[in-house]
């Protein structure tokens, strides 16, 4: 069974290598293509600590999102260390224990300045979008929490950006460029990965965990959505654990939801999910 899965994945990667080169010749999504709301990880944590005293399912999901964000930076740090220590990449800035989003952007800009068109540069470019989309989800979740719970805190004390019109901040998924590898395919890839490179090994293990954390979070929100008072805001079916297709179905059928901020959170989370799978795919070329 494992041999069959690996064979299918190999053919999938070879096939997409052709379309991937075609996409590079046309357009690979770039951070400059998007406007996103944002909040720092520290401010997100402070908001939760200062303003969310509850211990209900929503409050727990906010803590889950915070931990998810922290693990993302651990994973990105291992990729950066792999680049500088194990690949000999010269565009990695000095950073402390964990790399920041701004330092990651420095890597991308350095590679662009050199005219680098490698798979490494593409991974850096897609990871930057993924990272900022996670921060976008964090910002939107704060705005949702502030609205439904009538918090007295001023969101502007925490957010890096002003709330944006969804027509600007939420692009049509049909206009985006994605490659995709499923959770199961990536798990098989990581299981069979053999490397003596410490940070490469750690990066793949961290990404496998990060992807599981993603579906922990989405399952919590799927369950919360299922209890929404507006039937148009609910997913079609209750499920024990959300799959990628479950979440895509939810995001695609929620446009009639009267709760605008919840609808936006679900749609932005779909963009985040897809970009995480895109990044996972790009990692397999390391």
C-alpha positions as CSV (number, residue, x, y, z in Angstrom):
1,X,0.0,0.0,0.0
2,X,2.8,2.4,0.9
3,X,4.6,1.7,-2.4
4,X,1.4,2.6,-4.3
5,X,1.0,5.8,-2.4
6,X,4.6,6.8,-3.0
7,X,4.3,6.0,-6.7
8,X,1.1,8.1,-7.0
9,X,2.8,11.0,-5.2
10,X,5.9,10.7,-7.4
11,X,3.8,10.9,-10.6
12,X,1.9,13.8,-9.0
13,X,5.1,15.7,-8.4
14,X,6.5,15.0,-11.8
15,X,3.3,16.0,-13.5
16,X,3.1,19.2,-11.5
17,X,6.7,20.0,-12.1
18,X,5.7,20.8,-15.7
19,X,2.7,22.9,-14.8
20,X,4.8,24.4,-12.0
21,X,7.4,25.6,-14.5
22,X,4.5,27.0,-16.7
23,X,3.2,28.8,-13.6
24,X,6.6,30.3,-12.9
25,X,6.7,31.5,-16.5
26,X,3.3,33.1,-16.0
27,X,2.7,34.1,-12.4
28,X,3.3,32.7,-8.9
29,X,1.3,34.4,-6.3
30,X,3.3,37.1,-4.5
31,X,2.8,38.9,-1.2
32,X,2.4,42.2,-3.1
33,X,-0.7,40.8,-4.7
34,X,-2.7,40.9,-1.5
35,X,-4.0,43.3,1.1
36,X,-4.4,41.6,4.5
37,X,-5.5,42.6,8.0
38,X,-2.9,41.8,10.6
39,X,-2.0,41.6,14.3
40,X,1.3,40.6,16.0
41,X,1.5,37.3,17.9
42,X,2.3,39.2,21.1
43,X,-0.7,41.5,20.7
44,X,-3.0,38.6,19.9
45,X,-1.9,36.8,23.1
46,X,-2.3,40.0,25.1
47,X,-5.8,40.5,23.7
48,X,-6.8,37.0,24.8
49,X,-5.3,37.4,28.2
50,X,-6.9,40.8,28.9
51,X,-10.3,40.4,27.3
52,X,-11.4,36.8,27.1
53,X,-12.2,35.4,30.6
54,X,-14.5,32.7,29.3
55,X,-13.6,29.1,28.9
56,X,-16.2,28.1,26.3
57,X,-15.5,26.6,22.9
58,X,-14.8,29.9,21.2
59,X,-12.3,31.0,23.9
60,X,-10.5,27.6,23.6
61,X,-10.4,28.0,19.8
62,X,-8.7,31.4,20.2
63,X,-6.0,29.8,22.4
64,X,-5.7,27.1,19.8
65,X,-5.1,29.7,17.1
66,X,-2.4,31.3,19.3
67,X,-0.6,28.1,19.8
68,X,-1.0,27.3,16.0
69,X,0.7,30.7,15.3
70,X,3.5,30.0,17.7
71,X,4.2,26.6,16.1
72,X,4.2,28.2,12.6
73,X,7.2,30.3,13.7
74,X,9.0,27.3,15.1
75,X,8.5,25.5,11.7
76,X,9.7,28.6,9.8
77,X,12.7,28.9,12.0
78,X,13.8,25.3,11.1
79,X,13.4,26.1,7.4
80,X,15.5,29.2,7.8
81,X,18.2,27.3,9.7
82,X,18.1,24.6,7.0
83,X,18.7,27.3,4.4
84,X,21.6,29.0,6.2
85,X,23.3,26.0,7.8
86,X,22.5,23.1,5.6
87,X,22.0,24.6,2.2
88,X,24.5,27.5,2.5
89,X,21.9,30.1,1.5
90,X,23.4,33.6,2.0
91,X,20.2,35.6,2.2
92,X,19.2,34.4,5.7
93,X,19.3,37.4,8.2
94,X,20.6,36.9,11.7
95,X,17.8,36.3,14.1
96,X,17.3,35.3,17.7
97,X,15.4,32.1,18.8
98,X,12.6,32.3,16.2
99,X,12.4,34.1,12.9
100,X,9.9,36.9,12.5
101,X,7.7,37.6,9.6
102,X,9.7,40.7,8.8
103,X,12.9,38.7,8.7
104,X,11.3,36.2,6.4
105,X,10.3,39.0,4.1
106,X,14.0,40.1,4.0
107,X,14.9,36.6,2.7
108,X,12.4,36.8,-0.1
109,X,13.5,40.3,-1.1
110,X,17.1,39.2,-1.1
111,X,16.4,36.3,-3.4
112,X,14.3,38.5,-5.7
113,X,17.1,41.0,-5.9
114,X,19.4,38.2,-7.1
115,X,16.9,37.1,-9.7
116,X,16.7,33.7,-8.1
117,X,14.0,31.5,-9.7
118,X,14.7,28.3,-7.8
119,X,12.3,26.1,-5.9
120,X,13.9,27.5,-2.7
121,X,12.8,31.0,-3.7
122,X,9.3,29.8,-4.5
123,X,9.0,28.1,-1.1
124,X,10.2,31.3,0.6
125,X,7.7,33.3,-1.4
126,X,4.7,31.0,-0.7
127,X,5.6,30.7,3.0
128,X,5.5,34.5,3.4
129,X,2.0,34.6,2.0
130,X,1.0,31.7,4.2
131,X,2.5,33.4,7.3
132,X,0.7,36.7,6.6
133,X,-2.6,34.8,6.0
134,X,-2.4,33.2,9.4
135,X,-2.0,36.7,10.9
136,X,-4.9,37.8,8.8
137,X,-7.0,35.0,10.4
138,X,-5.8,36.1,13.8
139,X,-6.9,39.7,13.2
140,X,-10.3,38.7,11.9
141,X,-10.9,36.3,14.8
142,X,-10.2,39.3,17.2
143,X,-12.7,41.4,15.3
144,X,-15.3,38.6,15.5
145,X,-14.7,38.1,19.2
146,X,-14.9,41.8,19.9
147,X,-18.3,42.0,18.1
148,X,-20.1,39.0,19.4
149,X,-19.0,39.6,23.0
150,X,-19.3,43.4,23.1
151,X,-15.7,43.7,24.4
152,X,-14.9,47.2,25.8
153,X,-11.3,47.0,24.4
154,X,-10.5,49.1,21.3
155,X,-9.4,46.7,18.5
156,X,-7.1,49.5,17.2
157,X,-5.0,49.1,20.3
158,X,-4.1,45.6,19.1
159,X,-4.4,45.4,15.3
160,X,-1.6,46.5,13.0
161,X,-4.2,47.5,10.3
162,X,-7.6,49.1,10.1
163,X,-10.4,46.7,9.2
164,X,-10.6,46.2,5.5
165,X,-13.4,45.9,3.0
166,X,-13.8,42.2,2.2
167,X,-13.8,42.9,-1.5
168,X,-10.2,44.0,-1.0
169,X,-9.0,41.6,1.7
170,X,-10.6,38.4,0.5
171,X,-9.6,37.5,-3.1
172,X,-11.6,35.1,-5.2
173,X,-9.9,31.7,-4.8
174,X,-10.4,31.1,-8.5
175,X,-7.9,33.8,-9.2
176,X,-5.2,32.3,-7.0
177,X,-2.4,30.0,-8.0
178,X,-2.1,26.9,-5.9
179,X,-0.3,23.6,-5.9
180,X,-1.6,21.0,-3.5
181,X,-0.6,17.9,-1.6
182,X,-3.0,16.2,0.8
183,X,-2.4,15.7,4.5
184,X,-2.1,11.9,3.9
185,X,0.3,12.3,1.0
186,X,2.5,14.7,3.0
187,X,2.5,12.3,6.0
188,X,3.7,9.5,3.7
189,X,6.4,11.7,2.3
190,X,7.6,12.7,5.7
191,X,7.4,9.1,7.0
192,X,9.7,8.0,4.1
193,X,12.0,11.0,4.3
194,X,15.6,10.0,5.1
195,X,18.0,12.9,5.8
196,X,21.0,13.5,8.1
197,X,20.2,17.3,8.0
198,X,18.9,18.2,11.5
199,X,16.9,21.3,10.6
200,X,15.4,19.8,7.4
201,X,14.2,16.8,9.4
202,X,12.8,19.1,12.1
203,X,11.1,21.4,9.5
204,X,9.2,18.5,8.0
205,X,8.2,17.1,11.3
206,X,7.1,20.5,12.4
207,X,5.0,21.0,9.2
208,X,3.3,17.7,9.7
209,X,2.3,18.7,13.2
210,X,1.3,22.2,12.0
211,X,-1.0,20.7,9.5
212,X,-2.7,18.5,12.1
213,X,-3.1,21.6,14.3
214,X,-4.7,23.4,11.4
215,X,-7.5,20.8,11.3
216,X,-7.8,20.8,15.1
217,X,-8.6,24.5,14.8
218,X,-10.9,24.2,11.8
219,X,-12.8,21.4,13.5
220,X,-13.4,23.6,16.5
221,X,-14.7,26.4,14.2
222,X,-16.8,24.0,12.2
223,X,-18.5,22.9,15.4
224,X,-19.0,26.5,16.6
225,X,-20.5,27.3,13.2
226,X,-22.9,24.4,13.4
227,X,-24.5,26.0,16.4
228,X,-24.9,29.4,14.7
229,X,-28.4,30.9,15.0
230,X,-28.5,31.7,11.3
231,X,-28.8,28.5,9.3
232,X,-27.0,30.2,6.4
233,X,-24.0,30.5,8.6
234,X,-23.8,26.8,9.5
235,X,-21.9,24.0,7.7
236,X,-24.2,21.5,5.9
237,X,-23.3,18.6,8.1
238,X,-21.8,18.0,11.5
239,X,-18.6,16.0,11.3
240,X,-16.3,14.5,14.0
241,X,-13.2,15.9,12.4
242,X,-13.0,18.3,9.4
243,X,-11.3,17.4,6.2
244,X,-9.9,19.8,3.6
245,X,-13.0,19.2,1.4
246,X,-15.3,19.7,4.3
247,X,-13.9,23.1,5.0
248,X,-13.9,24.1,1.3
249,X,-17.5,23.1,1.1
250,X,-18.3,25.2,4.2
251,X,-16.5,28.3,2.8
252,X,-18.1,28.0,-0.6
253,X,-21.7,27.8,0.8
254,X,-21.6,30.5,3.5
255,X,-22.1,33.6,1.3
256,X,-25.7,34.0,2.4
257,X,-24.6,34.2,6.1
258,X,-26.0,37.4,7.8
259,X,-23.0,37.4,10.2
260,X,-20.5,39.2,8.0
261,X,-17.5,38.8,10.3
262,X,-18.0,35.1,10.8
263,X,-18.4,34.6,7.1
264,X,-15.2,36.5,6.4
265,X,-13.4,34.5,9.1
266,X,-14.4,31.3,7.4
267,X,-13.5,32.5,3.9
268,X,-10.1,33.8,5.1
269,X,-9.4,30.5,6.9
270,X,-10.0,28.7,3.6
271,X,-7.4,30.9,1.9
272,X,-5.0,30.1,4.8
273,X,-5.7,26.3,4.6
274,X,-5.0,26.3,0.8
275,X,-1.8,28.2,1.2
276,X,-0.6,25.8,3.9
277,X,-1.1,22.9,1.6
278,X,0.6,24.9,-1.2
279,X,3.6,25.4,1.1
280,X,3.6,21.7,2.1
281,X,3.8,20.9,-1.6
282,X,6.7,23.3,-2.1
283,X,8.6,21.7,0.8
284,X,8.7,18.4,-1.0
285,X,11.1,19.9,-3.5
286,X,13.7,20.6,-0.8
